[in-house]
Amino acid sequence: MKINVVTLFPDMITNISEYGIVRRAKEKEIISLDTTNPRDFTSDNYKKVDDRPYGGGPGMVMKYEPLKKAINSAKSNLTDNSHVILLSPQGVKYDQKIARRLSTLSDIILVSGRYEGIDQRLIDKHIDEEISLGDYILSGGEIAAMSVIDSIVRLLPGSLGDNESSKDESFEDGLLEYPHYTRPEMVDGMKCPEILLSGNHKAIKQWRKKQSMISTSRNRPDLLKKFSKE
Ligand SMILES: C[S@@+](CC[C@H](N)C(=O)[O-])C[C@H]1O[C@@H](n2cnc3c(N)ncnc32)[C@H](O)[C@@H]1O
């Protein structure tokens, strides 16, 4: 998969390719991760990428032209199928289902906004999909883009190590994951649940399923409702 992030702060994005699973995926050439800076596509001496909003109001708005040129430049290094996503609090709320869908695409461009947002005409003409991380406001789309990248990359075949699996994780079966324990058996007076030491794989599987139900009903009853309908 080829990923290109359109951003005014490319270093934020390149940073994530130096750690963990994203780094491994890049080294194994499962992904390529590049950035395109709209500031490189300005035509004035000040390299101006933002301007005051028409109609007044606080803050600045990212201008159409530098963003359009940056997206087109990113596209020129990708196939014709590239999918352009804007990170925006006004987008559809991101979840594991969307991550799975995006992980099947070959070329993705993630556009990170800054300031008050971006000129609506850019969204209307050049954006295929808007994704929100949740109902809160970030200062810029980079952290959202990083979340999307990380969650997609771990779904790509070969990016997780032999001992890792994305199949068991929270949301994969519509529920939160069961709790984990590791050595030592006893810590600060708390013992690891006996069943996990029993070697009885069937019983462990049942226990984990039950724990998964309990934590989902406690923390995310909305998921449990969906789960029982499916
Ligand atoms: C300060 S925000 C702009 C918020 C905008 N004025 C609004 O009220 O909807 C600047 C940029 O951060 C990114 N952003 C902020 N919150 C986000 C969220 N919840 N999900 C995804 N991106 C977000 C978007 O790219 C946005 O253009």
The ligand as a Gaussian input file, in Angstrom:
#p B3LYP/6-31G(d) Opt

LIG

0 1
 C       -8.771000      23.160000      14.799000
 S       -9.352000      21.953000      13.667000
 C      -10.679000      22.785000      12.833000
 C      -11.992000      22.565000      13.471000
 C      -13.155000      23.234000      12.726000
 N      -13.101000      24.651000      12.869000
 C      -14.485000      22.705000      13.259000
 O      -15.019000      23.288000      14.199000
 O      -14.997000      21.704000      12.738000
 C       -8.074000      21.886000      12.472000
 C       -7.928000      20.578000      11.737000
 O       -7.689000      19.528000      12.641000
 C       -8.191000      18.310000      12.128000
 N       -9.115000      17.738000      13.140000
 C       -9.577000      18.343000      14.257000
 N      -10.372000      17.546000      14.959000
 C      -10.410000      16.365000      14.304000
 C      -11.089000      15.126000      14.520000
 N      -11.886000      14.948000      15.569000
 N      -10.897000      14.139000      13.625000
 C      -10.109000      14.310000      12.543000
 N       -9.447000      15.464000      12.276000
 C       -9.590000      16.475000      13.134000
 C       -8.896000      18.623000      10.822000
 O       -8.021000      18.304000       9.759000
 C       -9.138000      20.121000      10.942000
 O       -9.203000      20.738000       9.667000

